[in-house]
Amino acid sequence: LFPYTTLFRSATINSTTEQEVIITNSYEEILGSLTVNKALGSHPALAETKTYSFTITGPNNYSNTVTITGAGSITISGLKLGTYKVTENVADAEIEDYNLTVTGNASTASLTEENTTNSVTITNTYEEIPGSLLITKVIKGDLTREELEGALTFDVTDPDGITTTYTMGVDDFTYNEGTGKYELEISPAKTGDYTIEETTTTYDHHDVTIKYTLNGGTTKTGAVVDATVARNAATTVDYEDTYTVHPGKIKIIKRIDGPVTPEDLNTMKFTI
């Protein structure tokens, strides 16, 4: 009788005498075992010590919850034959600032008389959610946008030490009509420490004062900003350049040859 095994007993009957023979059949249910494997694809260190939870459902309303820490496995024995489903609690598997992809979740496995053992593997892959870096620029003073576009440059050095030069007013920056700011967004941006420097700032016959704020903080004077881009976060550097005409001097020298009266000197005028 499926899914049971039968144990038989035998007896010898002597044909010359009358004997009573009792034959007893014993049945043992065939049981199986299921192994749940937890695998990790790319992942942060935290995933290796995280506890993962799985719900196993099967025949006759079977339900059981098991846990595995990190990458590993667990075997559940003494299971009735039939089909089982293994579902991971994905919400508990989430790690902040990482996207999670679960492969093999809600897998099924069958235990049969021919194959009383089976397994399922569920793999979690974590991908870092990158940050972004936004650099904005406001121009103040008596210079026009047209005069400065293409004349101002920025060097951005990323966490790998690679420096890229961006020019304001060309394809690198866009002008936001609503805010009056030039904007350069680097997204996705590798997480880590950056150095942003406004490298070309001068314009003929003008003085410039450069100020900046980092993430809306205190306004400081300077062209170099050290900023950190974190996972799943936006870092903003706001520059403000104020241009004023550089004052000059004109020296007029007047030489007079010949006799001249004080009245003549008082009537001399110069037009500049």
Disulfide bonds with the S-S distance in Angstrom:
none
